[in-house]
Structures are given as structure tokens and as C-alpha cells.
Amino acid sequence: MDAEQRSANMRAICSKGMKPEMIVRQLVHSMGYRYRLHRKDLPAKPDLVFGPRRKVTFVNGCFWHQHGDPACKLAHAPKSRLDYWQPKLSRNQERDAVNQAELESRGWKVLTIWECETRR
């Protein structure tokens, strides 16, 4: 891909309703649990919110959130434009940590499901 095609591809990636999130949503719903989606009154708008239980679930993309598991093949580091990608992906990880700490300080339990985990 050339730079323009890659840029268009990255712009097309959405943050809601992606395949890993839909897999988790279908599984949780089939188990009989009910939830709310992306509550705006919580930090980071968690993907699934189980209000009365005070639990939230994030379904993170391994590349965008840099999954730390060495067995994960989806969390590869970019090979080009490192001056752009390294700070961006680092900011994502820092923001995730801050948001998780904020949710936990408010009394919420946080579960993170990684994209590679939804493939099994």
C-alpha cells in the first residue's frame, strides 16, 4: 500500500461495533447478562457497562492499545513513521491506565478483553 491508501484504511477504522466487540457482546447476551453500551458519564466510555454490578468491560484492539502479551501477533510495532506511531500508541496506553485507575477509584471493576482473545 502507498501512504494515501494506508491513511484511508486507518481513517476507516471505527471505535464502536467492530468484530471483536460484537463477538463479546453476543457471547455476554447469550449468557443472559444485560448491559449498556459506551456510557458517556464514565471515563473512556467502556464498551459494555453492567451498571447494578458496577463492572465495565473494554474490548481493546491489540495494535491500537499495544497488547503486552508476547504471544500476540496482532500487537506488532509499526515499521514506518515511528516518530508518529510510537508517541501515539504510548499515549493510548497511558490514557488506558489513567481511565482504568479513575474507574477503579469510583468503585468499578474493570475487565479488559483483547482482540486476539476473541479469536479463540
ABEGO torsion letter per residue (X at the ends): XBAAAAAAAAAABBABGBAAAAAAAAAAAAAGBBBBBGBAABBGGBABBBAAAGBBBBBBBAAAAGBABAABAAABBBABGAAAAAAAAAAAAAAAAAAAAAAAAAGBBBBBBBAAAAAX
